[in-house]
Amino acid sequence: MKEQWEFRATFWLPAAAAVAGIAMVALATVALHAVRQRYQLALDGRVLGLAHRVESLLRERAVENAASSLDEPFREASPEVAGMVLHDSRGIELVRLGRTDGTLRSRKVTIFLGPHGRGGPPSSEERSQRLRQLRNAPGTAGSSGLGPPWARGDASRTGTTDGRAGRGRYVLEVFLAPHAGRPPLATRLILPAAVAGSLALVALALVAGRLLDRQRELVLQEAQQRRSEALGRAGAGLAHQLRTPLATIKGSLQMIAEEATGERPARRARAAIAQAERMERMLGLLLDYARPPEPEPEEVEVAGLLDELATGRDDVRTGVTPGLRVVADREHLLQILENLVDNALAASPGDASVEITVRPEGRLAVFVVADRGPGPGEDPEELFEPYVTGRADGTGLGLPIARNLAEGNGGSLELRPRTGGGTEAILRLPLAGGGA
């Protein structure tokens, strides 16, 4: 259950925050793009309005007065207009005003002024003059040396690109200032603010996940501590109440065994005594779990302790860094290792040995008791619960007592699966001298 909670707190909260942040950034991107489009369209509208103003003035004053016709709207234009250039249909520059270098953006607008630089068809006077020229000009019927109709001077209104196509067409190029069409600073900060907000949201979710995980862990630890204390008080009271009658029963059985005249009654009495002694050990373990003895830390040489532990046990192999010393209560450490070795031997196959290795790791010494048994199961922490055991003859108090002793000496104890099968019991204790 704890692992599931940690998964929700450390993964789902940041994941949800990341999704919300991405949505926030996407929304800000769309909004910023829409605002920029709006400002660009407004700018294009102002450019077209300026071109319409220039076209109207040119229609009124003719192309010959183009300089004055462009100067007035240029001076009245918004600061976004840096300069203007007017070209005729052949690209020849007619007027240039303001700043028009190539580093600026520009908009080109085509304006139409008619064949004579004015709008509309030829006037009545122009038509009369043209007809007189046609009647007086030499040439065959239907033709004239003056060229196509509606010609003025040397300019033709029809025919090639120098003729009608392009006559009366001009291009107004409007150069824009660098800031033209740019949204205000507050608007441009929408996307950076959204990115910063999404990152802050993810960071807040990470912190919240860790806090929730820590709070959950503290709640579980507090509940476990209360449960252990309640169980310890109940067990201690029960053990005190049972030890006196159990001692009486054991003493009576010993007298019966001594006074028995036959082998069968004596054997039964000895079997009963063995069970009474087993109950005494269980009561002793229960008292140790309820009230762990206070540690008396000292520097302990690990190699000598392991030699003492492995004496007479051919199925126990040890390996330790030479000169390694830990700070712990020697009797507590010996009791912890004996418990772990007994569990490992009970779980191991008959021909497998138990390995004890010790190595320094930072400021700690790491004891590893490894076997080739069936493993600790799916939830190794469950084995540290009181009265939970995988052994038929187990009491379910050995591992809880070993962990209490380890934590009382400033260390920790855990179980984990061993690569290739089996269990590894990991005991960590402080190194003498503070370690590396």
MINU-684843 format. One record per residue (C-alpha): x, y, z; residue number from 1. Coordinates in steps of 0.001 Angstrom, whole numbers, plus 500000, padded with zeros to 6 digits. Example, Ala and Ser with C-alpha at 12.3 -4.5 7.8 and 13.67 -1.06 7.14 Angstrom:
REM residues 2
node px: 512300 py: 495500 pz: 507800 nr: 1 .
node px: 513670 py: 498940 pz: 507140 nr: 2 .
This chain:
REM residues 436
node px: 500000 py: 500000 pz: 500000 nr: 1 .
node px: 502857 py: 502333 pz: 500855 nr: 2 .
node px: 504501 py: 501770 pz: 497467 nr: 3 .
node px: 501217 py: 502517 pz: 495703 nr: 4 .
node px: 500875 py: 505777 pz: 497643 nr: 5 .
node px: 504440 py: 506756 pz: 496846 nr: 6 .
node px: 503767 py: 506049 pz: 493175 nr: 7 .
node px: 500731 py: 508321 pz: 493201 nr: 8 .
node px: 502475 py: 511073 pz: 495125 nr: 9 .
node px: 505760 py: 511110 pz: 493232 nr: 10 .
node px: 504479 py: 510371 pz: 489736 nr: 11 .
node px: 500834 py: 511243 pz: 489230 nr: 12 .
node px: 500942 py: 514681 pz: 490855 nr: 13 .
node px: 503894 py: 515894 pz: 488741 nr: 14 .
node px: 502411 py: 514189 pz: 485669 nr: 15 .
node px: 499086 py: 515977 pz: 486161 nr: 16 .
node px: 500924 py: 519248 pz: 486748 nr: 17 .
node px: 502960 py: 518702 pz: 483575 nr: 18 .
node px: 499789 py: 518096 pz: 481536 nr: 19 .
node px: 498215 py: 521234 pz: 482990 nr: 20 .
node px: 501410 py: 523177 pz: 482261 nr: 21 .
node px: 501507 py: 521981 pz: 478652 nr: 22 .
node px: 497870 py: 522970 pz: 478218 nr: 23 .
node px: 498653 py: 526384 pz: 479728 nr: 24 .
node px: 501587 py: 526929 pz: 477362 nr: 25 .
node px: 499548 py: 525773 pz: 474360 nr: 26 .
node px: 496703 py: 528131 pz: 475263 nr: 27 .
node px: 499154 py: 531003 pz: 475729 nr: 28 .
node px: 500762 py: 530207 pz: 472354 nr: 29 .
node px: 497394 py: 530267 pz: 470590 nr: 30 .
node px: 496401 py: 533491 pz: 472344 nr: 31 .
node px: 499711 py: 535177 pz: 471499 nr: 32 .
node px: 499453 py: 534080 pz: 467865 nr: 33 .
node px: 495900 py: 535455 pz: 467672 nr: 34 .
node px: 496981 py: 538773 pz: 469181 nr: 35 .
node px: 499918 py: 539053 pz: 466768 nr: 36 .
node px: 497620 py: 538304 pz: 463823 nr: 37 .
node px: 495234 py: 540966 pz: 465055 nr: 38 .
node px: 497994 py: 543579 pz: 465241 nr: 39 .
node px: 499328 py: 542580 pz: 461806 nr: 40 .
node px: 495872 py: 542835 pz: 460254 nr: 41 .
node px: 495390 py: 546233 pz: 461860 nr: 42 .
node px: 498770 py: 547320 pz: 460480 nr: 43 .
node px: 497840 py: 546099 pz: 456986 nr: 44 .
node px: 494602 py: 548046 pz: 457271 nr: 45 .
node px: 496501 py: 551225 pz: 458134 nr: 46 .
node px: 498875 py: 550665 pz: 455193 nr: 47 .
node px: 495939 py: 550212 pz: 452812 nr: 48 .
node px: 494321 py: 553349 pz: 454225 nr: 49 .
node px: 497542 py: 555259 pz: 453587 nr: 50 .
node px: 497694 py: 553902 pz: 450015 nr: 51 .
node px: 494097 py: 554925 pz: 449435 nr: 52 .
node px: 494916 py: 558416 pz: 450702 nr: 53 .
node px: 497892 py: 558639 pz: 448313 nr: 54 .
node px: 495805 py: 557361 pz: 445410 nr: 55 .
node px: 493118 py: 559958 pz: 446047 nr: 56 .
node px: 495656 py: 562778 pz: 446127 nr: 57 .
node px: 497341 py: 561577 pz: 442932 nr: 58 .
node px: 493995 py: 561425 pz: 441164 nr: 59 .
node px: 493348 py: 564999 pz: 442184 nr: 60 .
node px: 496822 py: 566426 pz: 441479 nr: 61 .
node px: 498157 py: 564110 pz: 438729 nr: 62 .
node px: 501400 py: 562130 pz: 438797 nr: 63 .
node px: 503455 py: 565209 pz: 437954 nr: 64 .
node px: 502741 py: 566405 pz: 441507 nr: 65 .
node px: 503538 py: 563077 pz: 443105 nr: 66 .
node px: 506166 py: 564494 pz: 445473 nr: 67 .
node px: 503729 py: 566879 pz: 447139 nr: 68 .
node px: 500955 py: 564275 pz: 446980 nr: 69 .
node px: 503074 py: 561764 pz: 448990 nr: 70 .
node px: 504611 py: 564278 pz: 451379 nr: 71 .
node px: 501315 py: 565266 pz: 452995 nr: 72 .
node px: 500075 py: 561730 pz: 453860 nr: 73 .
node px: 503606 py: 560694 pz: 454899 nr: 74 .
node px: 503766 py: 563489 pz: 457451 nr: 75 .
node px: 500286 py: 562598 pz: 458705 nr: 76 .
node px: 501024 py: 558844 pz: 458861 nr: 77 .
node px: 501516 py: 557022 pz: 462147 nr: 78 .
node px: 505029 py: 556522 pz: 463608 nr: 79 .
node px: 504871 py: 552965 pz: 462269 nr: 80 .
node px: 505557 py: 554290 pz: 458726 nr: 81 .
node px: 509274 py: 554942 pz: 458275 nr: 82 .
node px: 509279 py: 555793 pz: 454560 nr: 83 .
node px: 507522 py: 555489 pz: 451168 nr: 84 .
node px: 508610 py: 554922 pz: 447574 nr: 85 .
node px: 506409 py: 555348 pz: 444479 nr: 86 .
node px: 507279 py: 553350 pz: 441334 nr: 87 .
node px: 505623 py: 553437 pz: 437958 nr: 88 .
node px: 504549 py: 550308 pz: 436061 nr: 89 .
node px: 508111 py: 549777 pz: 434720 nr: 90 .
node px: 509661 py: 549957 pz: 438190 nr: 91 .
node px: 511106 py: 553415 pz: 437760 nr: 92 .
node px: 511270 py: 555294 pz: 441016 nr: 93 .
node px: 509262 py: 558490 pz: 441017 nr: 94 .
node px: 509318 py: 559641 pz: 444646 nr: 95 .
node px: 511203 py: 558515 pz: 447781 nr: 96 .
node px: 510440 py: 559824 pz: 451251 nr: 97 .
node px: 511798 py: 558949 pz: 454717 nr: 98 .
node px: 513858 py: 555932 pz: 455691 nr: 99 .
node px: 513763 py: 553192 pz: 453059 nr: 100 .
node px: 516785 py: 550968 pz: 453693 nr: 101 .
node px: 516672 py: 547216 pz: 453155 nr: 102 .
node px: 516694 py: 546372 pz: 456873 nr: 103 .
node px: 513080 py: 547466 pz: 457213 nr: 104 .
node px: 509981 py: 545472 pz: 456384 nr: 105 .
node px: 507815 py: 546863 pz: 453638 nr: 106 .
node px: 504334 py: 546495 pz: 452153 nr: 107 .
node px: 503652 py: 547014 pz: 448423 nr: 108 .
node px: 500275 py: 548301 pz: 447294 nr: 109 .
node px: 499261 py: 548698 pz: 443625 nr: 110 .
node px: 497266 py: 551820 pz: 442833 nr: 111 .
node px: 495489 py: 552704 pz: 439566 nr: 112 .
node px: 495306 py: 556262 pz: 438256 nr: 113 .
node px: 494052 py: 555801 pz: 434697 nr: 114 .
node px: 496005 py: 556133 pz: 431418 nr: 115 .
node px: 496921 py: 559793 pz: 431933 nr: 116 .
node px: 497856 py: 559682 pz: 435498 nr: 117 .
node px: 494239 py: 560397 pz: 436429 nr: 118 .
node px: 491269 py: 558185 pz: 436973 nr: 119 .
node px: 488439 py: 557590 pz: 434530 nr: 120 .
node px: 488174 py: 557567 pz: 430673 nr: 121 .
node px: 489636 py: 560283 pz: 428320 nr: 122 .
node px: 488001 py: 563703 pz: 428483 nr: 123 .
node px: 485851 py: 565200 pz: 425604 nr: 124 .
node px: 488692 py: 567515 pz: 424598 nr: 125 .
node px: 491102 py: 564584 pz: 424394 nr: 126 .
node px: 488676 py: 562606 pz: 422257 nr: 127 .
node px: 488108 py: 565553 pz: 419860 nr: 128 .
node px: 491831 py: 566085 pz: 419507 nr: 129 .
node px: 492337 py: 562428 pz: 418767 nr: 130 .
node px: 489654 py: 562349 pz: 416106 nr: 131 .
node px: 491176 py: 565378 pz: 414329 nr: 132 .
node px: 494536 py: 563675 pz: 414326 nr: 133 .
node px: 493040 py: 560534 pz: 412821 nr: 134 .
node px: 491272 py: 562453 pz: 409987 nr: 135 .
node px: 494301 py: 564511 pz: 409076 nr: 136 .
node px: 496885 py: 561767 pz: 409331 nr: 137 .
node px: 498035 py: 559949 pz: 406136 nr: 138 .
node px: 497504 py: 556196 pz: 405830 nr: 139 .
node px: 495110 py: 553616 pz: 404543 nr: 140 .
node px: 491558 py: 553228 pz: 405618 nr: 141 .
node px: 491233 py: 551841 pz: 409128 nr: 142 .
node px: 494801 py: 552663 pz: 409969 nr: 143 .
node px: 496671 py: 555667 pz: 411259 nr: 144 .
node px: 500252 py: 556619 pz: 411589 nr: 145 .
node px: 499482 py: 557858 pz: 415055 nr: 146 .
node px: 499197 py: 554297 pz: 416399 nr: 147 .
node px: 496362 py: 552737 pz: 418434 nr: 148 .
node px: 493480 py: 554795 pz: 419745 nr: 149 .
node px: 493742 py: 556874 pz: 422943 nr: 150 .
node px: 497479 py: 557379 pz: 422621 nr: 151 .
node px: 498888 py: 560484 pz: 424300 nr: 152 .
node px: 502184 py: 561803 pz: 423031 nr: 153 .
node px: 504623 py: 558888 pz: 422774 nr: 154 .
node px: 502766 py: 556707 pz: 425286 nr: 155 .
node px: 500525 py: 553915 pz: 423986 nr: 156 .
node px: 497440 py: 552646 pz: 425837 nr: 157 .
node px: 497293 py: 549227 pz: 424229 nr: 158 .
node px: 499653 py: 546599 pz: 422898 nr: 159 .
node px: 502861 py: 545587 pz: 424640 nr: 160 .
node px: 503897 py: 546064 pz: 428262 nr: 161 .
node px: 504859 py: 549587 pz: 427286 nr: 162 .
node px: 501326 py: 550071 pz: 426022 nr: 163 .
node px: 497963 py: 549637 pz: 427692 nr: 164 .
node px: 499080 py: 546898 pz: 430026 nr: 165 .
node px: 500473 py: 548816 pz: 432962 nr: 166 .
node px: 499349 py: 552263 pz: 431858 nr: 167 .
node px: 498036 py: 554098 pz: 434901 nr: 168 .
node px: 499337 py: 551450 pz: 437312 nr: 169 .
node px: 501745 py: 552473 pz: 440073 nr: 170 .
node px: 503269 py: 550675 pz: 443034 nr: 171 .
node px: 503449 py: 552331 pz: 446423 nr: 172 .
node px: 505991 py: 550651 pz: 448733 nr: 173 .
node px: 505520 py: 551534 pz: 452386 nr: 174 .
node px: 508505 py: 550877 pz: 454684 nr: 175 .
node px: 507595 py: 550053 pz: 458260 nr: 176 .
node px: 509387 py: 550996 pz: 461474 nr: 177 .
node px: 510967 py: 548105 pz: 463460 nr: 178 .
node px: 508240 py: 548275 pz: 466102 nr: 179 .
node px: 505369 py: 548356 pz: 463605 nr: 180 .
node px: 502677 py: 545756 pz: 464255 nr: 181 .
node px: 504348 py: 544553 pz: 467443 nr: 182 .
node px: 502015 py: 543881 pz: 470408 nr: 183 .
node px: 502698 py: 545669 pz: 473717 nr: 184 .
node px: 505277 py: 544238 pz: 476101 nr: 185 .
node px: 502627 py: 542933 pz: 478478 nr: 186 .
node px: 501085 py: 540948 pz: 475621 nr: 187 .
node px: 504435 py: 539577 pz: 474464 nr: 188 .
node px: 505092 py: 538302 pz: 477987 nr: 189 .
node px: 502084 py: 535966 pz: 477855 nr: 190 .
node px: 504068 py: 532972 pz: 476577 nr: 191 .
node px: 507130 py: 533378 pz: 478859 nr: 192 .
node px: 504796 py: 533826 pz: 481808 nr: 193 .
node px: 502902 py: 530674 pz: 480854 nr: 194 .
node px: 506148 py: 528690 pz: 480562 nr: 195 .
node px: 507370 py: 529994 pz: 483923 nr: 196 .
node px: 503992 py: 529246 pz: 485479 nr: 197 .
node px: 503944 py: 525684 pz: 484136 nr: 198 .
node px: 507468 py: 525027 pz: 485423 nr: 199 .
node px: 506519 py: 526445 pz: 488808 nr: 200 .
node px: 503406 py: 524254 pz: 488816 nr: 201 .
node px: 505450 py: 521116 pz: 488116 nr: 202 .
node px: 507993 py: 522072 pz: 490784 nr: 203 .
node px: 505185 py: 522698 pz: 493266 nr: 204 .
node px: 503676 py: 519313 pz: 492403 nr: 205 .
node px: 507035 py: 517621 pz: 492986 nr: 206 .
node px: 507377 py: 519304 pz: 496369 nr: 207 .
node px: 503770 py: 518482 pz: 497242 nr: 208 .
node px: 504311 py: 514853 pz: 496234 nr: 209 .
node px: 507361 py: 514592 pz: 498450 nr: 210 .
node px: 505540 py: 516243 pz: 501331 nr: 211 .
node px: 502563 py: 513940 pz: 500928 nr: 212 .
node px: 504862 py: 510959 pz: 500751 nr: 213 .
node px: 506703 py: 512107 pz: 503854 nr: 214 .
node px: 503451 py: 512787 pz: 505680 nr: 215 .
node px: 502148 py: 509366 pz: 504735 nr: 216 .
node px: 505366 py: 507763 pz: 505906 nr: 217 .
node px: 505188 py: 509612 pz: 509222 nr: 218 .
node px: 501580 py: 508563 pz: 509703 nr: 219 .
node px: 502453 py: 504942 pz: 509002 nr: 220 .
node px: 505457 py: 505101 pz: 511299 nr: 221 .
node px: 503386 py: 506659 pz: 514054 nr: 222 .
node px: 500670 py: 504030 pz: 513627 nr: 223 .
node px: 503288 py: 501285 pz: 513650 nr: 224 .
node px: 504929 py: 502749 pz: 516724 nr: 225 .
node px: 501616 py: 502971 pz: 518556 nr: 226 .
node px: 500795 py: 499440 pz: 517560 nr: 227 .
node px: 504188 py: 498201 pz: 518680 nr: 228 .
node px: 503937 py: 500058 pz: 521964 nr: 229 .
node px: 500459 py: 498705 pz: 522632 nr: 230 .
node px: 501522 py: 495212 pz: 521673 nr: 231 .
node px: 504670 py: 495541 pz: 523770 nr: 232 .
node px: 502757 py: 496691 pz: 526830 nr: 233 .
node px: 500241 py: 493907 pz: 526467 nr: 234 .
node px: 502944 py: 491341 pz: 525805 nr: 235 .
node px: 505086 py: 492544 pz: 528691 nr: 236 .
node px: 502178 py: 492340 pz: 531105 nr: 237 .
node px: 501232 py: 488906 pz: 529849 nr: 238 .
node px: 504822 py: 487690 pz: 529993 nr: 239 .
node px: 505184 py: 488814 pz: 533604 nr: 240 .
node px: 501970 py: 487069 pz: 534516 nr: 241 .
node px: 502976 py: 483826 pz: 532757 nr: 242 .
node px: 506604 py: 483571 pz: 533855 nr: 243 .
node px: 505829 py: 482694 pz: 537496 nr: 244 .
node px: 503295 py: 479912 pz: 536792 nr: 245 .
node px: 505485 py: 478671 pz: 533936 nr: 246 .
node px: 508460 py: 478440 pz: 536291 nr: 247 .
node px: 506304 py: 476473 pz: 538721 nr: 248 .
node px: 505202 py: 474106 pz: 535970 nr: 249 .
node px: 508764 py: 473629 pz: 534778 nr: 250 .
node px: 510022 py: 472916 pz: 538289 nr: 251 .
node px: 507273 py: 470390 pz: 538882 nr: 252 .
node px: 508039 py: 468644 pz: 535605 nr: 253 .
node px: 511731 py: 468450 pz: 536507 nr: 254 .
node px: 510824 py: 466781 pz: 539829 nr: 255 .
node px: 508528 py: 464364 pz: 538024 nr: 256 .
node px: 511303 py: 463526 pz: 535571 nr: 257 .
node px: 513724 py: 462853 pz: 538411 nr: 258 .
node px: 511251 py: 460708 pz: 540400 nr: 259 .
node px: 509868 py: 458805 pz: 537419 nr: 260 .
node px: 510478 py: 455051 pz: 537712 nr: 261 .
node px: 509923 py: 454163 pz: 534089 nr: 262 .
node px: 511533 py: 455388 pz: 530878 nr: 263 .
node px: 508255 py: 456333 pz: 529249 nr: 264 .
node px: 507064 py: 458710 pz: 532036 nr: 265 .
node px: 510525 py: 460238 pz: 532202 nr: 266 .
node px: 510598 py: 460804 pz: 528435 nr: 267 .
node px: 507204 py: 462489 pz: 528562 nr: 268 .
node px: 508319 py: 464705 pz: 531428 nr: 269 .
node px: 511472 py: 465744 pz: 529539 nr: 270 .
node px: 509382 py: 466561 pz: 526450 nr: 271 .
node px: 507104 py: 468734 pz: 528583 nr: 272 .
node px: 510150 py: 470449 pz: 530096 nr: 273 .
node px: 511474 py: 471214 pz: 526595 nr: 274 .
node px: 508186 py: 472872 pz: 525663 nr: 275 .
node px: 508225 py: 474856 pz: 528909 nr: 276 .
node px: 511736 py: 476080 pz: 528093 nr: 277 .
node px: 510557 py: 476997 pz: 524617 nr: 278 .
node px: 507760 py: 479044 pz: 526152 nr: 279 .
node px: 510311 py: 480736 pz: 528406 nr: 280 .
node px: 512355 py: 481746 pz: 525367 nr: 281 .
node px: 509265 py: 483089 pz: 523648 nr: 282 .
node px: 508355 py: 485117 pz: 526713 nr: 283 .
node px: 511925 py: 486405 pz: 526832 nr: 284 .
node px: 511710 py: 487441 pz: 523177 nr: 285 .
node px: 508404 py: 489148 pz: 523816 nr: 286 .
node px: 509927 py: 491112 pz: 526678 nr: 287 .
node px: 512931 py: 492017 pz: 524508 nr: 288 .
node px: 510598 py: 493289 pz: 521795 nr: 289 .
node px: 508454 py: 495218 pz: 524276 nr: 290 .
node px: 511421 py: 496772 pz: 526093 nr: 291 .
node px: 514613 py: 496564 pz: 523996 nr: 292 .
node px: 517706 py: 496814 pz: 526186 nr: 293 .
node px: 519538 py: 500137 pz: 526030 nr: 294 .
node px: 522667 py: 499870 pz: 523837 nr: 295 .
node px: 526128 py: 500444 pz: 525214 nr: 296 .
node px: 528047 py: 501423 pz: 522064 nr: 297 .
node px: 531730 py: 500698 pz: 521664 nr: 298 .
node px: 534160 py: 500120 pz: 518817 nr: 299 .
node px: 533769 py: 496544 pz: 517639 nr: 300 .
node px: 536248 py: 494786 pz: 515344 nr: 301 .
node px: 534073 py: 493142 pz: 512712 nr: 302 .
node px: 536520 py: 490406 pz: 511656 nr: 303 .
node px: 536849 py: 489033 pz: 515218 nr: 304 .
node px: 533076 py: 489130 pz: 515724 nr: 305 .
node px: 532468 py: 487181 pz: 512519 nr: 306 .
node px: 535087 py: 484585 pz: 513459 nr: 307 .
node px: 533254 py: 484066 pz: 516746 nr: 308 .
node px: 529941 py: 483799 pz: 514954 nr: 309 .
node px: 531182 py: 481294 pz: 512342 nr: 310 .
node px: 533023 py: 479038 pz: 514805 nr: 311 .
node px: 531647 py: 475510 pz: 514534 nr: 312 .
node px: 529490 py: 476373 pz: 511511 nr: 313 .
node px: 530940 py: 474911 pz: 508342 nr: 314 .
node px: 528023 py: 476195 pz: 506267 nr: 315 .
node px: 528788 py: 479860 pz: 507038 nr: 316 .
node px: 531357 py: 481766 pz: 504960 nr: 317 .
node px: 532563 py: 485238 pz: 505822 nr: 318 .
node px: 534348 py: 488047 pz: 504043 nr: 319 .
node px: 535245 py: 491414 pz: 505535 nr: 320 .
node px: 537524 py: 494334 pz: 504758 nr: 321 .
node px: 540577 py: 494043 pz: 507041 nr: 322 .
node px: 540624 py: 496417 pz: 509993 nr: 323 .
node px: 536952 py: 497371 pz: 509661 nr: 324 .
node px: 535427 py: 498563 pz: 512930 nr: 325 .
node px: 531916 py: 499707 pz: 513787 nr: 326 .
node px: 530361 py: 501619 pz: 516676 nr: 327 .
node px: 527657 py: 499442 pz: 518274 nr: 328 .
node px: 526743 py: 497383 pz: 521326 nr: 329 .
node px: 528714 py: 494171 pz: 520785 nr: 330 .
node px: 526055 py: 491908 pz: 522296 nr: 331 .
node px: 523331 py: 493586 pz: 520251 nr: 332 .
node px: 525336 py: 493166 pz: 517052 nr: 333 .
node px: 526035 py: 489524 pz: 517832 nr: 334 .
node px: 522351 py: 488913 pz: 518561 nr: 335 .
node px: 521305 py: 490562 pz: 515291 nr: 336 .
node px: 523753 py: 488534 pz: 513200 nr: 337 .
node px: 522895 py: 485257 pz: 514970 nr: 338 .
node px: 519224 py: 485847 pz: 514237 nr: 339 .
node px: 519921 py: 486614 pz: 510569 nr: 340 .
node px: 522237 py: 483612 pz: 510183 nr: 341 .
node px: 519713 py: 481267 pz: 511853 nr: 342 .
node px: 516973 py: 482477 pz: 509488 nr: 343 .
node px: 519280 py: 482118 pz: 506468 nr: 344 .
node px: 520327 py: 478572 pz: 507450 nr: 345 .
node px: 516714 py: 477573 pz: 508022 nr: 346 .
node px: 515729 py: 478862 pz: 504547 nr: 347 .
node px: 518747 py: 477485 pz: 502637 nr: 348 .
node px: 518849 py: 474059 pz: 500947 nr: 349 .
node px: 520885 py: 471408 pz: 502711 nr: 350 .
node px: 523977 py: 471759 pz: 500482 nr: 351 .
node px: 523963 py: 475594 pz: 500295 nr: 352 .
node px: 526024 py: 477832 pz: 502530 nr: 353 .
node px: 525269 py: 481228 pz: 504005 nr: 354 .
node px: 527561 py: 484111 pz: 503070 nr: 355 .
node px: 528328 py: 487057 pz: 505354 nr: 356 .
node px: 530163 py: 489985 pz: 503750 nr: 357 .
node px: 530951 py: 493373 pz: 505247 nr: 358 .
node px: 532145 py: 496439 pz: 503315 nr: 359 .
node px: 532446 py: 500152 pz: 504027 nr: 360 .
node px: 530005 py: 502481 pz: 502274 nr: 361 .
node px: 530536 py: 506135 pz: 503064 nr: 362 .
node px: 530100 py: 506570 pz: 506820 nr: 363 .
node px: 528454 py: 503166 pz: 507257 nr: 364 .
node px: 529469 py: 499524 pz: 507360 nr: 365 .
node px: 527159 py: 497320 pz: 505287 nr: 366 .
node px: 526617 py: 493742 pz: 506508 nr: 367 .
node px: 525071 py: 491388 pz: 503928 nr: 368 .
node px: 523789 py: 487971 pz: 505050 nr: 369 .
node px: 522868 py: 486067 pz: 501867 nr: 370 .
node px: 521226 py: 482673 pz: 501379 nr: 371 .
node px: 519809 py: 480627 pz: 498496 nr: 372 .
node px: 516391 py: 480039 pz: 499965 nr: 373 .
node px: 512985 py: 480794 pz: 498453 nr: 374 .
node px: 513373 py: 484556 pz: 498896 nr: 375 .
node px: 511600 py: 487156 pz: 501050 nr: 376 .
node px: 508354 py: 487149 pz: 499078 nr: 377 .
node px: 506538 py: 490024 pz: 497383 nr: 378 .
node px: 506531 py: 492231 pz: 500494 nr: 379 .
node px: 509719 py: 491801 pz: 502556 nr: 380 .
node px: 508553 py: 494445 pz: 505031 nr: 381 .
node px: 505752 py: 492147 pz: 506118 nr: 382 .
node px: 508327 py: 489845 pz: 507733 nr: 383 .
node px: 509209 py: 492621 pz: 510185 nr: 384 .
node px: 505679 py: 492618 pz: 511583 nr: 385 .
node px: 505412 py: 490903 pz: 514999 nr: 386 .
node px: 504330 py: 487250 pz: 514852 nr: 387 .
node px: 504658 py: 487089 pz: 511049 nr: 388 .
node px: 507042 py: 484269 pz: 510141 nr: 389 .
node px: 507794 py: 481949 pz: 507258 nr: 390 .
node px: 509198 py: 479199 pz: 509487 nr: 391 .
node px: 507117 py: 476437 pz: 511004 nr: 392 .
node px: 509027 py: 476719 pz: 514298 nr: 393 .
node px: 509436 py: 480489 pz: 514197 nr: 394 .
node px: 508038 py: 482912 pz: 516732 nr: 395 .
node px: 507701 py: 485894 pz: 514397 nr: 396 .
node px: 509683 py: 488091 pz: 516792 nr: 397 .
node px: 513293 py: 487516 pz: 515669 nr: 398 .
node px: 513346 py: 490009 pz: 512788 nr: 399 .
node px: 511342 py: 492712 pz: 514618 nr: 400 .
node px: 513737 py: 492461 pz: 517568 nr: 401 .
node px: 516757 py: 492544 pz: 515238 nr: 402 .
node px: 515449 py: 495703 pz: 513555 nr: 403 .
node px: 514750 py: 497359 pz: 516914 nr: 404 .
node px: 518302 py: 496590 pz: 518027 nr: 405 .
node px: 519753 py: 497859 pz: 514734 nr: 406 .
node px: 517818 py: 501129 pz: 514936 nr: 407 .
node px: 518731 py: 501477 pz: 518612 nr: 408 .
node px: 522403 py: 501361 pz: 517574 nr: 409 .
node px: 521941 py: 504050 pz: 514915 nr: 410 .
node px: 521598 py: 501629 pz: 511998 nr: 411 .
node px: 518952 py: 499980 pz: 509827 nr: 412 .
node px: 517903 py: 496508 pz: 508701 nr: 413 .
node px: 516062 py: 495441 pz: 505551 nr: 414 .
node px: 515469 py: 492390 pz: 503380 nr: 415 .
node px: 515650 py: 492172 pz: 499604 nr: 416 .
node px: 515632 py: 489432 pz: 496950 nr: 417 .
node px: 519026 py: 488068 pz: 495969 nr: 418 .
node px: 520071 py: 487898 pz: 492331 nr: 419 .
node px: 519841 py: 484275 pz: 491213 nr: 420 .
node px: 517410 py: 483367 pz: 494003 nr: 421 .
node px: 517432 py: 483700 pz: 497761 nr: 422 .
node px: 517391 py: 486533 pz: 500286 nr: 423 .
node px: 519835 py: 489240 pz: 501324 nr: 424 .
node px: 519544 py: 490771 pz: 504793 nr: 425 .
node px: 521175 py: 494231 pz: 504727 nr: 426 .
node px: 522386 py: 495601 pz: 508076 nr: 427 .
node px: 523909 py: 499100 pz: 508175 nr: 428 .
node px: 525789 py: 500438 pz: 511188 nr: 429 .
node px: 528002 py: 503513 pz: 511753 nr: 430 .
node px: 531705 py: 503069 pz: 511052 nr: 431 .
node px: 534211 py: 503829 pz: 513761 nr: 432 .
node px: 535870 py: 507203 pz: 513235 nr: 433 .
node px: 533025 py: 508494 pz: 511029 nr: 434 .
node px: 534124 py: 506597 pz: 507907 nr: 435 .
node px: 535227 py: 508165 pz: 504619 nr: 436 .
